[in-house]
Amino acid sequence: MVDRSILRRSFPHIVLILGIFIIVFPIWIVFVGSTLSLSEILAAPMSIFPGKLFFHNYARALVEGGKNLGASAAVMIQSSTIMALGISVGKILISLLAAFAIVYFRFALRGFCFGAIFITLMLPVEVRIMPTYKVVSDLGMLNSYWGLILPMTVSATAVFLFRQFFKSVPREIAEAAAIDGATSMQFFGRILIPMTRTPIAAMFVIQFIYGWNQYLWPLLITTKEKYYTLLIGINRMLAVADSQ
């Protein structure tokens, strides 16, 4: 008779393996398709093993680009990486300073300022995208990395997360630092930031993915191929495939 405890321990692992298979298998099929020729992809059934054109297809995509894509994959990956890094780092820096000021400084309308920041969570990017485009255009930042990054570097979500974490830090730590002669920025840089490494790492991952997945904003402000992001290239590739 099979021990029931063994079944209970095995069941979560079986479910986990099935879940991994369901998620990974479509990605594997996409990878396999990228190593095959068009005729091999259209063959029924398509092979589930990589083909012989791996180096040829990837070298062509990275260096030459595809038909009507406007830029090579390497250029678009570079633009997407710069944009995602700029957005994530900028959001974290601005949000840390904003949360620090709201929690540790006493000034008039402090609650109102936080409320004004927090209420922007109800305003999606699409609502403010045209005024933002007008400002970026007037500043001459179209077709530039600054134009891609700067308008996206404010995050109410990050401000709220860091504010809640800073409020959980005991006040005695700030008072002890002040007694030892530390200035506000010394306390912020030498004590508070090291304590915030875990929230910073989590927010960096979230904001990097957010920046990487931006499509509408880069599409609006870029007309030069060297600033095209990977999502623009994928959309162009799908449009070409649909037209054929």
Secondary structure, DSSP 8 states (H G I E B T S, - for coil): ---HHHHHHHHHHHHHHHHHHHHHHHHHHHHHHTTS-HHHHHSSS--SS--S-HHHHHHIIIII--TT-SS-HHHHHHHHHHHHHHHHHHHHHHHHHHHHHHHH---TTHHHHHHHHHHGGGS-HHHHHHHHHHHHHHTT-TTSHHHHHGGG---HHHHHHHHHHHHHS-HHHHHHHHHTT--HHHHIIIIIHHHTHHHHHHHHHHHHHHHHT--HHHHHH--SGGG--HHHHHHHHHHHHHH-
